[in-house]
Amino acid sequence: MTPEQLADAIHAALTAAAADGVAMQVPDRGRVRVERPRSREHGDWSTNVALQLAKGAGMPPRQLAQQLAERLGAVPGVARVDVAGPGFLNITLDAASAGELARSVVEQGERYGTNDTLAGHVVNLEFVSANPTGPLHIGHTRWAALGDALNRLLTASGADVTAEHYINDAGSQMDKFGASIVATARGTAVPEGGYSGPWIDDLARQMLAERPDLLELPEAQASALARTRGYELQLAQIQQTLEDFNVHFDVWFSEKWLHDTGKVEEAVARLREQGHVFDQDGAVWLRTTEFGDDKDRVLIRANGEPTYFAADCAYYLSKKDRGFPQKVYMLGADHHGYVGRLKAIAACAGDDPEANIEVLIGQLINISGERMGKRRGNAVFLSDLLEWIGTDPVRYSLARFPADTPLDLDGEELRKRSNDNPVYYVQYAHARTCNVARLAGEDGVLREDGFDPSLLQHETEATLLATLGDFPRVVSQAAQLREPHRVARYLEELASDFHKWYDECRVRPLSADEEITDLHRSRLWLNDATRQVLANGLTLLGVSAPERM
């Protein structure tokens, strides 16, 4: 019996009780849920549904719980139902019912853990959104890992998600970028506020290789050429680094396109029609203070130039026009001031800032270690981290902490192949399940030859099965709360439960003379179910599930 099937049984018991005269409003099936008790002594699953409904039913919670317990106790597969505390229902399944979950997991395969909690939600998820004037650095790394993991979680929970990267390819920084490449190629000083670094040196060399006449061209022409070609080269490098980091975007949206197509002016006009734009001191303003912003914002400067904020408004309206009711912005630690203004844009556009826009802020990270101590300069590039530590350790380590927690990670520790390294610990558990299955097959232990879930009676098997059953809830909750770290912590618990089971229960016969029985085969089903859930969870975090280590 899966947790979903048990929740179905509880809902059926509620419906039957209401039909028999209990004066309560039966909730929708989706609101009836079970959770794992903190202690295994309290059963396999627990529900507080009696506490939730007792007031409406006009009776003490324990009295309602007792009525439900009697009905649930008669459900096939339920061994015992206890009423605990103020009215909790603690449910223990019989071994056969609990063990049946192993077959369900294996048969569902990659689909196990997916759910429809967010079905019908259409989401635009924007993250990273780096300036294309240099390589991705450590400041982009956290949201790259968490944003992609959240994309996977939302999708697994039924949402229709578009992952989007906003390219900041307009404005004075792009002009300075082009001028910096030309200055470096010519051996002159970069302009004030320009860019310098090894990537600018590389771009200058490549530009000279492609256009040897760059040195002879007039300054303005050379800078324009370097801006265009340098942007193409740098954007391609950013895209490749993200692919190497196992991060994928559906849309790469250009800020410059908003300006070139008149979308910024159009946005100002639309917001004026909404009644929130006013003119003052020769500039055009948006009255965002009406919606909680700390000050009104300039859209068009007195010199006629649009502000970055005007482009932000046009970008928001573009998302709305493209059919995204939910817009999730994932911003860096230095963007706290953007929360109020972005929500004000939503309100000025006629949307509900509490429903149509969500702004997540990630805290800073620091990765120390011998390699970092030897690096030159101040930049810490994502490509360097991947070369030094590897994609899996970086992604997993960033995923296992809440986004609002500042991190100080030790790069040398992340590279260690030991059980003290969480990513290694989880990946090794997966590799071990694969090894168990390989060796069992060589011994003639095959799943298709038999399965008797009632044989899975060992204490470690009950614990492992309960943890496997909790995976769909963890995925759903992580998606709803925007907290991928819940999946990482769950995987560590699952790996621990598996290793304990492995130490206590054998899948393979001890010797060639030992008869292969359904116990061996049933444990192989449990082993393979664990392998599947470990793989599914790692995939949600964008981390590989190696078969050998």
N, C-alpha and C positions, 0 to 999 in steps of 0.2 A: 504494500500500500504506500503510495507516494503522499507527501504532505498535501498536495492538491486534492487527492482522492479523500483524504481524511477531512479536509475542509468541506468537501462536498457532503460527506456523511454528517458533519456537524450542522450544516445548513439544512439538510433533510430533517434532522432531529428538531431543529428550531421550527421548521414548517409544520411538522407533525404536532409539536406541542401547541402551537398556535391554533391548529385545527381542532385540538382537543379542549380548547377553552382558555389556554393561558393568554391573558390580554397583553400581548406585546406586538410591536411592529417588527416583523422579520426583516433584517437588513438584506441588501443585495448580496449576492454570492461573493462578489469581489471584496466585501468588507469583512468576510469571515476568514480568519487566518489562524494558523497555528505557528508556534515558535518552539525552539528547543529550550527545555528548562536549563537553568544554570548547572544543576546537578543531575547526573544520570539516575540517581536514586529517586528522582521525581518523575520517572517515566521517559518515554521517547519524545513526546510532544505535549505542549500545553496551550491552552487558550483562555482568554479572559472574557469571552463573549457573554457569560452570565453577569459579570460585573457591568458590562456595557448596557445590558438590556433590562436589568432588574428593576430600575426605577420606573421605566415605562410599563413593566409588567405588574407593578404594585406589590412586589414581594421582596424579601431579603435576598441578596445575591446568592447566599449559600443554598437557600431553598430552591431557587431556580436552577442552580448548578446541580443539585441533587436530582431534580427531574430530568435534566439533560443527561446526567451520568447514567441513569437507568436506561435511557434510550440508546445511548452510545455503546453501552456495555453489550448490547445485543447485536451490534454490527459485526458481521463476519470479519475476522482479522484483528479485532480489538480484544486484547487479553484482559485488560483491567482499566477502570476509570476511577480516579480518586478525586475527591473534592478537597482542596487545600486552601488554607488561609481564609481570606474574606469571600472566596468564591471562585478560585481558579480551578480549572479542570485539567488534571494531569493524566495523560493517556499513554498506556503501554500497549504496544502491538505484540501479537504472538510472533514467534521466530519466522514462521513461513510468510506472514504478511510483511514483516519488516524486510526479510531477505529478498522478497520479490522485487524490491527496488533495484537490486543489482541488474536483473534482467532488463528492467525498464530503461535504466541508464544506458546500457550497452546497445539496446535496440534503437534508442533515440539518437545515439551518437553525438554528432556536433550540434544537434538541435537541443540537447539537454541543457537546461538553464535559460533558454530563451523563453520569453513570456510576453503577454499582451498588455502589461500594465500601462504603457504609454501609447497604445494603439490609437490612431487618430491625431496624434500630435505631429505637427509639421514644424521642424526646427531648423533655423539657420544657426550654425555653430561656428563662430569666428574665433580663431586663435593664431598665435605667433605674430602674424601681420608685421613682419620686419621691414625696415627700410632697406631697399635694394642698393645700399651704398657701401656694403661690407658684408663679411661672412656672418652667419648666425653665431652668436656668442652664448655664454653661460646664462645670460638673462632670458634668452629665448627657450632654453632647454627644458625648463620645468613645464611650461605650457605646451610645448611640443609633445612631451610624453603624456601629460594629463589630458590635454585636449583630444588627442587621438584615442586614448583609452575611453574618455567620456563619449566620443563619437561611437565607438564600438558598443559601449554599454547601452546607450540610448537606442541604438539600432536593435540590439538584442532584446530590448524591452518593448519593441513594437513601434517605436517612433520612426517617422520619415525624416531623416537627417541629411542636411547638406553641409559638409565641412568646407569652410571658406577661408581663404587667405587674402587679406586686404593688402594690396601692394601700394605702399606710400611712394609713388613714383611721380609726384607733382611737387612744385614748390621750389624754394630757393636752395634747399639742400641738394637737389638734383643738379642744379646749375653749378654749385660748388664742387659736386662730385666730378662732373665733367672737367671743370677747370683744374681740379687737383690731379687728374690723370695726365692732362696736357703738361702741367707744370712739372710733374715727376718725369715725364718723357723728355722734357727739355732741360732737366737738371736745375730748374729754378724753384724758388720758394712757393709752397702751396698758398692759395689765398687765405685770408683770415677766416677762421671758422670752417676751413676745408678739411680734407681727409688725408691722412698719411698712415702708412703701415705696409706690411709685406704684401697685402692683397692689392693695394694701389700700385706697388712696384710691379706685381705680376700683370695687372691689367695694362699698365703703361708698356711693358715689354710686348705683350700680345698685340696691342694696338699698333705699335711700331712695326711688328712683323707683318701685320695685315695692311697697314697704310704707311709705308716709309715716307710718304710726303707729308705726314702729320706735322713734322717740324717746320715745314715751309708754309703751311696754310696760315691765313690770318687768324688771329687769336679767337675771334668769335666763331668762325667756321670750325676751327679745330676743337673748341670746347663743345660745340653742338654735336659734332661727330663723336667725340669721346663720351659725351653724356648718353647718346643713343646706344652706341656699341658697348660701352662699359656697363650700361644697365642690362643689356641682353646677356652679357657674359656673367655678370654678378647674379642676376636672377636665376640663370641656369645652374650656377654653383649652389645657390640656396636650395633650389628644388632637388638637386642631386643629394645634398647633405640630408635633407628631410627624408628622401627615399631610403638612404642608408640607415636612417634612424627608424625606419619602418613606419613613417608618418605619411598619410595620404590625404590629399585635398581634392574635392570635387570641383571647386571653382577657385580660380586665381583672379581676383577682381581688381581692376586698375583704378586708382584714384584719378590718374590723368584722364581716363576716359570720361569721368564725370565732368571734368572741365571742358574737354574738347567737344563734347556733345551738347553742351548747354544745360546739363542736368543740375548744376549748382544754381544757376540763375532760375531755372524752373522750380527748384526746391524753395528758394526764397519767395517766389511768387505764390506758391501753394500755401506756404506758412502764413503769408500776408492775408490770403483769402480766409484762413482760419481765424484771423483777428489777433495774431500774437506778434506781428512785426510792427516796429515803429521806427521813425527817423529822428535822429538827434545828432547835433554837432556835425552834420554833413555825412554821418555814417548810418548804416542800416542795422537795426538791432532786433534780437529776438527776446521777448519778455519771458525769460525762463524762471524768473523769481516767483511768478504766479504758481509754479509747480515745484517749489522747494529748492531751487538752485540758489546758491549764495549770492549771485549777482546776474544781471542781464548780460547777454553775450552779443558781441559784434559779429554780424554776418558779412557785411561789406564795409571796408574801411573808407575813410573820407576820400582817399585817392582812387576809389573805385575798384580796388583789389579785394577779392573774396578772402576770407580767413579760413584757417584749417577747420574751424567750427562749422563754417558754411558747407564744407565738403562732408563733414560728419553728418550734417542734416540731410544732404543729398544721398549719402550712402544709406542712412536709415530708411529714407523713403524708397530707395531702390529695393531694399530688402522687403519692405511692405508691398511694393508693386509686384515683386516677383512671387508673391504668395506665401510668405513666411509669417504666420501669426505669432510664432515664438522666435525671438531673436536673442541668442546667448552670446555675450561678449566676454572673452577671457583675456584679462588685461594684467600687465605686470605690476609689481609692487609700487612703482612710482606713479600709478594712474588712479589713486584713490579719489582725486578731485574730479575724475571723469564720471563717477557714478551718478552724481546729482544732475550733471548737465545732459548725460545720455537719457536718463529717465525723463528729464524735462523735454527733450526733443520728442520722445514718444508721446508725451501728453500733448504737446503743441501740434503733433501730427494727427491728433484725434484718437490715439490708442490709449489703452490702460497700462500705465507704467508698472503696475503690480502684476500684470498678466502677460503683456506682450514683449517685455524686455527683461533680461536678467544679466547682471554684471557680476562676474566673478573676479576676484583679485588674488593673485598668487604672490606669496612672499619670496624673498631673495634666497638663493642658495649659494653655498661656498663648497668647493671640492678641493681638498688639500692633499698633499702627498709629495713624494720625492720628485715625480715628473713635473708637478706644478712648481716646485721650488727651483727647478732648472730652466723653466721657460723664460723667454725674453719678452720684455714689454708688459703691458697691463692687460692685454686682451686675452680672454680664455675662450677659444672657439670650440663650437660643438664638434667640428670635424676632428680636432685634437683629442677631445674626450673620447670619441668613438675609437680612434686609433690606439689610445692609451688603455682605456678601460673596457670598451666594447659596448655594443648596443644593448644587449640584454641586461647587464648589471646596472647601466645608467637608467634605462627605462624602468626597471623593476624598483630600483632604490627610490626613484622619484615618485613612483606610483604608490608606495606603501605608507606615505605620510599625507595627512590633510594638506590641502593647498595653502591654507593660511598659517602653516607652521614654518618658521624659518629653519633652514637646514644647513648643517655643516657636516659634509660627508668626507670620509677618508678614502681617497682613490685607491690606495694600496690595499685597503681592506676589501674594497669592492672587487678587486681582481683575484682574491684568494679563493682557492677551490677547497673550501672547508664548510662544515655544517654551521659555523658561526656566520657565514655569509648567506643571508636569507634567499637570494636568488639561486645560489648553488644548492641550497637545502631543498628547495621546491623542485628545481629541475632534476636533481639527483633522484628524488622520489619518483618522478615520471620515468626516468631512465631505468630505475629499478623495476617498476611495473612492467616495462617492456622486456627486461631481461628475464623476469619471472615467467612471462608468457612464452618467450622463446624456449627457455629450458624445459618448461612444462610440455610444450609441443614435442620437443625431442624425446621426452619420456612417454609420450602417448596420451597425455592429459589434454583432452579436447573438449571445448564447450559444447559442441553439437552432440556429444555422446550422453549428455544428461545434465539436469539441474534440479536440485531439491533444496529450495530456500529454507526449509525447516531445519536443515542441518547447520545453518549458520548461527550457532548458539553461543559461541565464545563471547566473553565480555568485550574483547577488543573488536569483535565483528559487529556487535550491537552499536558500539560507539562509532565505528567507521561508517556504518550504514546511516546512522542519524546525521552525521556530518555531510555525507553525500546528499541526503535528502534536503539539506538546508541550502544547497547551492542556488536553486532558482530564486529563493527569497533574497539571498545576498545580492544577486545580480539586479533584481528589481529595485531593492532598496538603494543600492549604490547608484543606479541610474536616476532615481527620483531625487536623491539628496545631492547628486553631482559629486560623489565621493568614491573614486576608483580605489582608494586605499582599502576599502572594505573587502574588495576582492583579493587583494594581496594578503591581507591578514587572514582571510579565510583559507587561502591556499596553504599558508604556513601551518594552520591548525590541521588541515586535511593531511598534509605531508607528515606531521607529527603522529596523527592517528594511524596512518598507513605504516610508518616505520615500526610503531609498537605492535601492530597486527602482524607485520612481517616477522618480527622476533618471536611471536607466540604461535602462529598458525602456519602450517606448511601447505603449499599448493602441490608440490611434487612429492612423490613417494620417497621415503627415506632410503630405500634400496631397490635394486632391480627385482628383488623377490617380493616386494610389497605389492599387494593387489591395488589397482587403481579403482577407486570407488567414486560415488556421486559426491562425497565430501570434497575430494580433490577437485572435481569438476566445478562444483558450486563455488569453491573458493577461487577458482580461476575466473569465474564470472565476476566475483567481487573485486578481484585484482584488476580485471579489465575495466570495470566500472570506475574504479579509482583512477586508472590511467586516463580514461575519457574526460573525467571532470578536471583533472589537473591540466590536461591539454586545453580544454575549453576555457578554463580560467586564465591560463597564461596567454592564450590567443586574445582574450579581451583586453589584456594589458599590453598587447603588441610584443610579447616576449616569446621566444621559441621554446618548443618542448622537445628537447633532444632525446633520441632513443638510446643513445650510448654516451657514457661519460667516463 
